[in-house]
Amino acid sequence: MPSKVVGQGAGNAPAFPTPTANLGLTFLLAVAILLPALIAFAILFRQSPSVPYQDDYHAILDFAVDYENSAQLETKLLKIATEQHNEYKLSLEHSIIASELELTHQLNFEFLIALGNLVLLPIAYLLWLTYGDSQASVADRMLQFLPISLLLFSLSYWQNLDWAMTALQNTPVILFSLLAIYLLGRNAHPFFACAAAMLAACSSANGFLLIPIGILLFLRRRAFVAAVAWCVSFAPPLIAYLYHKKHFLLFHRGEGK
């Protein structure tokens, strides 16, 4: 007489999630992940100023005037690469401003702010690629990624997002730094990692902190040629950074001193 298998009777059917339930859960998690981004961008779009703010006057307006007054192409390219703002050489930011001037012959600060803020989206995608178990289901990965979405789009660092100069400096350096490290970890062709690292250094001087990271990873693999190429890729932004470098002494005086 055949034995009875527990759970196979009509009244004891196993309670496995149906495809419809999985699809519904995935949809709810997708909404929960996208909602912080939508709210953040709505607030940033509503609050973004259409006029320069603080460092925008020197980093953007002064550069734009100097760029427009330069007659020679060589002079314009030199200004893009070496124009200094405080202790920074913002080559990537200046190239974006120069491109806007060449294409539209004007500066649109709302566009520049929005462009810098949109960099958050590829940053989020890189975090999605690197965080969580790649073998898990989509719903499980979304559940693991939910706290990252809440933190990334929390606007706790709003000072870097609501004006053009910082939006085009601080977010791109994070994007290209993460991209360079991601490519290094995936054993991608060194050219792509070097290109991302160079763009990070052109975004802000913080990008130079990638140099020891790449060297250690390449030497660990005994990829000595790639390590040399990695160091060489930082030469152009380093030369631009040191060209006619001015040093600023910043200090605060206390009252009565």
C-alpha positions as CSV (number, residue, x, y, z in Angstrom):
1,M,0.0,0.0,0.0
2,P,1.6,3.3,-1.0
3,S,2.5,5.6,1.8
4,K,0.9,9.0,2.1
5,V,3.2,11.9,1.4
6,V,2.7,14.7,3.8
7,G,1.6,18.0,2.2
8,Q,0.3,16.4,-1.0
9,G,-3.3,16.1,0.0
10,A,-5.9,18.5,-1.2
11,G,-6.1,20.1,2.3
12,N,-2.3,20.2,2.9
13,A,-1.0,22.0,-0.2
14,P,2.4,23.6,0.4
15,A,2.2,27.3,0.7
16,F,4.8,28.4,-1.9
17,P,4.6,32.0,-3.1
18,T,2.8,32.2,-6.4
19,P,4.4,34.1,-9.4
20,T,1.8,36.8,-9.0
21,A,2.8,37.3,-5.3
22,N,6.5,37.5,-6.3
23,L,5.7,40.0,-9.0
24,G,3.7,42.1,-6.6
25,L,6.4,42.0,-3.9
26,T,9.0,43.0,-6.5
27,F,6.8,45.9,-7.7
28,L,6.4,47.2,-4.1
29,L,10.1,47.0,-3.4
30,A,10.9,48.8,-6.7
31,V,8.5,51.6,-5.7
32,A,10.1,51.8,-2.2
33,I,13.5,52.1,-3.8
34,L,12.6,54.7,-6.4
35,L,10.4,56.8,-4.2
36,P,13.3,58.4,-2.2
37,A,15.0,59.3,-5.5
38,L,11.8,60.8,-7.0
39,I,11.2,62.9,-3.8
40,A,14.8,64.0,-3.6
41,F,14.9,65.1,-7.2
42,A,11.5,66.9,-6.9
43,I,12.8,68.9,-3.9
44,L,16.1,69.7,-5.6
45,F,14.3,70.8,-8.8
46,R,12.0,73.0,-6.9
47,Q,14.7,74.6,-4.7
48,S,17.5,74.9,-7.2
49,P,18.5,78.5,-7.7
50,S,18.7,80.0,-11.2
51,V,21.5,82.4,-10.1
52,P,25.1,81.9,-8.9
53,Y,25.6,81.1,-5.3
54,Q,28.8,81.6,-3.1
55,D,31.7,80.0,-4.9
56,D,29.8,80.0,-8.2
57,Y,30.9,83.5,-8.7
58,H,34.6,82.7,-8.8
59,A,34.7,79.0,-9.9
60,I,32.1,79.5,-12.7
61,L,31.4,83.1,-13.6
62,D,35.0,84.3,-13.4
63,F,36.2,81.2,-15.4
64,A,33.4,81.8,-18.0
65,V,34.5,85.5,-18.5
66,D,38.2,84.5,-18.8
67,Y,37.2,81.7,-21.2
68,E,35.1,83.9,-23.4
69,N,37.8,86.6,-23.5
70,S,40.4,84.2,-24.7
71,A,40.9,84.4,-28.4
72,Q,43.2,81.4,-29.0
73,L,42.1,77.8,-28.7
74,E,45.3,76.9,-26.9
75,T,44.6,79.5,-24.3
76,K,41.0,78.2,-23.8
77,L,42.2,74.7,-23.4
78,L,44.9,75.8,-20.9
79,K,42.3,77.6,-18.8
80,I,40.0,74.6,-18.8
81,A,42.8,72.4,-17.5
82,T,44.6,74.8,-15.1
83,E,42.2,77.5,-13.9
84,Q,42.4,77.5,-10.1
85,H,39.6,78.0,-7.6
86,N,40.9,78.2,-4.0
87,E,43.1,75.0,-3.7
88,Y,41.3,73.2,-6.5
89,K,41.8,72.7,-10.3
90,L,38.4,71.8,-11.5
91,S,39.2,70.5,-15.0
92,L,36.1,68.4,-15.5
93,E,33.8,71.2,-14.2
94,H,35.4,73.7,-16.4
95,S,35.1,71.5,-19.5
96,I,31.3,71.2,-18.8
97,I,31.0,75.0,-18.5
98,A,33.1,75.6,-21.6
99,S,30.9,73.1,-23.5
100,E,27.8,74.9,-22.5
101,L,29.3,78.2,-23.5
102,E,30.3,76.9,-26.9
103,L,26.9,75.3,-27.6
104,T,24.5,77.9,-26.1
105,H,26.7,81.0,-25.5
106,Q,25.2,81.4,-22.0
107,L,25.2,79.9,-18.6
108,N,22.1,78.1,-17.2
109,F,22.7,77.4,-13.5
110,E,19.6,75.3,-13.2
111,F,20.9,73.0,-15.9
112,L,24.4,72.8,-14.3
113,I,22.8,71.9,-10.9
114,A,20.5,69.3,-12.5
115,L,23.4,67.8,-14.4
116,G,25.5,67.4,-11.2
117,N,22.5,66.0,-9.3
118,L,21.8,63.4,-12.0
119,V,25.2,61.9,-11.3
120,L,23.6,60.3,-8.3
121,L,21.8,57.9,-10.6
122,P,24.9,56.1,-11.9
123,I,26.3,56.2,-8.4
124,A,23.2,54.3,-7.3
125,Y,23.5,51.9,-10.1
126,L,27.2,51.1,-9.2
127,L,26.1,50.5,-5.6
128,W,23.4,48.2,-6.9
129,L,26.0,46.2,-8.8
130,T,28.4,45.9,-5.9
131,Y,26.0,45.5,-2.9
132,G,24.2,42.3,-1.9
133,D,24.3,38.7,-3.0
134,S,24.4,38.5,-6.8
135,Q,23.0,35.0,-6.6
136,A,19.9,36.1,-4.7
137,S,16.5,36.7,-6.3
138,V,15.6,40.2,-7.5
139,A,13.2,40.7,-4.6
140,D,15.9,39.8,-2.1
141,R,18.4,42.1,-3.7
142,M,15.9,44.9,-3.7
143,L,15.2,44.3,0.0
144,Q,18.9,44.5,0.7
145,F,19.3,47.6,-1.4
146,L,16.4,49.5,0.1
147,P,18.5,51.1,3.0
148,I,21.1,52.3,0.5
149,S,18.4,54.1,-1.5
150,L,17.1,55.7,1.7
151,L,20.6,56.9,2.7
152,L,21.8,57.9,-0.8
153,F,18.7,60.1,-1.5
154,S,18.2,61.4,2.0
155,L,19.5,64.9,1.1
156,S,21.6,64.9,4.3
157,Y,24.4,66.3,2.2
158,W,22.2,68.9,0.4
159,Q,25.0,71.5,0.5
160,N,26.7,69.5,-2.3
161,L,23.6,69.4,-4.4
162,D,21.8,72.7,-4.4
163,W,24.4,74.9,-6.2
164,A,26.3,74.4,-9.4
165,M,30.0,74.5,-8.3
166,T,29.7,71.7,-5.7
167,A,27.3,69.6,-7.7
168,L,29.8,69.4,-10.6
169,Q,32.7,68.8,-8.3
170,N,31.8,66.5,-5.4
171,T,29.4,64.1,-7.0
172,P,31.4,63.3,-10.1
173,V,34.6,62.6,-8.1
174,I,32.6,60.0,-6.1
175,L,31.1,58.5,-9.3
176,F,34.4,58.1,-11.1
177,S,36.2,56.9,-8.0
178,L,33.6,54.2,-7.4
179,L,33.7,53.3,-11.1
180,A,37.5,53.0,-11.0
181,I,37.5,50.7,-7.9
182,Y,34.6,48.7,-9.4
183,L,36.6,48.1,-12.6
184,L,39.7,47.2,-10.7
185,G,37.8,44.7,-8.6
186,R,36.2,43.1,-11.7
187,N,39.6,42.7,-13.5
188,A,38.4,44.8,-16.4
189,H,40.9,46.1,-18.9
190,P,43.2,48.5,-17.1
191,F,42.5,51.2,-19.7
192,F,38.9,51.7,-18.5
193,A,40.0,51.8,-14.8
194,C,42.7,54.3,-15.6
195,A,40.3,56.5,-17.6
196,A,37.8,56.5,-14.7
197,A,40.6,57.4,-12.2
198,M,41.9,60.2,-14.4
199,L,38.3,61.7,-14.6
200,A,38.1,61.4,-10.8
201,A,41.3,63.4,-10.4
202,C,40.1,65.9,-13.0
203,S,36.9,66.3,-10.9
204,S,38.6,67.1,-7.6
205,A,42.0,66.6,-6.0
206,N,40.4,63.9,-3.8
207,G,40.6,61.7,-6.8
208,F,44.4,61.4,-6.4
209,L,43.7,59.2,-3.3
210,L,43.0,56.4,-5.8
211,I,46.7,56.1,-6.6
212,P,47.7,53.8,-3.7
213,I,44.5,51.8,-4.0
214,G,45.2,50.9,-7.6
215,I,48.9,50.2,-7.0
216,L,48.1,47.8,-4.2
217,L,45.5,45.9,-6.3
218,F,47.7,45.6,-9.3
219,L,50.8,44.6,-7.3
220,R,48.7,42.0,-5.6
221,R,48.0,40.4,-9.0
222,R,51.6,41.0,-10.1
223,A,50.3,43.2,-12.9
224,F,53.4,45.4,-12.9
225,V,52.8,46.9,-16.4
226,A,49.2,47.8,-15.4
227,A,50.4,49.4,-12.2
228,V,52.8,51.6,-14.2
229,A,50.0,52.5,-16.6
230,W,47.8,53.3,-13.6
231,C,50.4,55.8,-12.2
232,V,50.9,57.3,-15.7
233,S,47.2,58.0,-16.1
234,F,47.4,60.5,-13.2
235,A,50.2,62.4,-14.8
236,P,48.0,64.8,-17.0
237,P,45.7,65.9,-14.1
238,L,48.8,66.2,-11.8
239,I,50.6,68.4,-14.3
240,A,47.5,70.5,-14.7
241,Y,47.2,70.7,-10.9
242,L,50.8,71.8,-10.3
243,Y,50.8,74.3,-13.2
244,H,51.1,77.8,-11.7
245,K,49.7,76.4,-8.4
246,K,48.8,79.1,-5.9
247,H,48.7,78.2,-2.2
248,F,46.1,79.8,0.1
249,L,46.6,80.2,3.8
250,L,43.2,79.8,5.4
251,F,42.7,80.6,9.1
252,H,40.1,81.9,11.5
253,R,40.8,84.6,14.0
254,G,39.3,84.3,17.4
255,E,37.7,87.3,19.0
256,G,40.1,89.5,20.8
257,K,43.2,88.1,19.0
